Amino acid sequence: MSAVTDSTIVVRAPDVPVPDALSELKTITVDLQSVKPELKTKLTFPKRIVVAGPDLLLAGVLARLMAAERLDVEIGFLPGDGSRAAAVYRPGDPLHGTPRAVPLIRDDLGAVLVGQAKITGPDGGALTGETFVDSTRLFSGRARGLLIEATGAEPGVRARVKAPLRRRWLSGRAAQTGAVELVVTRDGRADPAVLTRATFYRHTSDWILIT
């Protein structure tokens, strides 16, 4: 095995096939219903990790690396169908690609965002509150909801009101929302908690993507 493959592991979702080129690598399978505890137990910190699966698995791996202060680990990504992160980061060959630093977007609960987050009222209802992107107010009052996305480049995050005809995005380092009640869906998975605020912002350190 080469120096790269000898220090690389694959983290995959169940039922996601591993390409033949990666078949000899150590592989960890993670239950998508319990990503955080499984990664805390199973994940080691080699030179490179190849994530094969949906956006929420990539986000979970990055959150674990962030918590362990191991964002020096290089990440290859083999996205699943419908991946928003694939459009943002455009991953390359996980074994022979070039590592580059990209902004890491996290929230105030320690979760990582790699694709898109939605913020609504409970049960998908309207949102009553306000949102600022950096120091610019995006909305105040009542809205159908918000969309927040990682951009993969400076300044790191963008947000807009969820509305059929309103497509204005605001970009910045942080998007802060305060509301009477809100629910956050990150990378396709809804958080069951009802909150009064949510902040997505660029972390102090970038992560390393193989492109």
Secondary structure, DSSP 8 states (H G I E B T S, - for coil): --HHHHTEEEEE-TT----GGGTTSEEEE--GGGHHHHHHHH----SEEEEEE-HHHHHHHHHHHHHTT-TTSEEEEEE-TT-HHHHHH----TTTS-EEEE--EEETTS-EESSEEEEESGGG--EEEEEEETTEEEEEEEES-EEEEE-SSTT-EEEEE--SS----EEESEEEEEEEEEEEEETTEE-S--EEEEEEEE-SS-EEEE-
